[in-house]
Amino acid sequence: MMRAQQKSGPLYMSAKVQHLPWECVTALKPFDLRKVNHVFFSRPGSYLADGFRRMMQAIAKNNNDFDITVRWVPGHIDIHGNEEVDKHAKRAAENRESKSPRQHLPHYLRLGTLPLSISALKQAHTKQTHAHWGRIWRKSPRYARTNHLDPNLIHRSFIKLVAHFPKRLTSLYISLRSQHIPLNKYLHRIGKKESPHCEHCPQTDETVHHFILECQHYQRQRHTLTCALGRKASSLPFLLADPDATVHLVRYINSTRRLKTTYGEVPLPTKHSD
Ligand SMILES: [Zn+2]
């Protein structure tokens, strides 16, 4: 609640301005009133304070003896004026019919729309930037390779998942999810292996999918994984993205010893991600 009173002259103003920035009081000090031409407010509702300040400046310009005092009063302690403003503001918010006629409003509120809110603009900008980034990412060649594993590879969910992972485990997860991992399919692609095939399964590429879900050589270890996770153990996105799967997947990988040369004994998360 802000109450402004003109000491000389008939003007008496009372306005409901919630969240009014303190700077407006500074700007409205009599001494500053004629000098301050531009005060930039960035808080919610600050356009109201700005409009009020401009209105006072206009009056001060044409009245040499104009003086004004702005006082803050606490809300909800039965101050009559404050309670009246609350009542009218509530009624206007609930029912369009109760709104003041346009011609009764201060000039700066008679426009068709309210001024843009800086916080709303920031939100819209962030949303637009994310959408733009998403379009660029979907055109990237890496998108197709990683999306069938987990569309959220570089999203917050992954950051949250690995928040309590030891570095070696994070490195393993990034390798599994990007498929840049020392399994024959990838090793062949970078010229480190003659064949992309699994050493135990002729004519079958040794991919992440094959190593974790199909290879018959690791049937016993996979049985343990399935006993722990049930049907979900056959979903690669679940295994690589759900915190409940991490411990069991790490145990599976350690027990196969397939990646031991690169990763050694992979450590478990230090704390369960929630
Ligand atoms: Zn195999």
Boltz pocket constraint, residues with backbone or C-beta under 6 A from the ligand:
constraints:
  - pocket:
      binder: B
      contacts: [[A, 198], [A, 199], [A, 200], [A, 201], [A, 204], [A, 210], [A, 214], [A, 215], [A, 216], [A, 217]]
      max_distance: 6.0
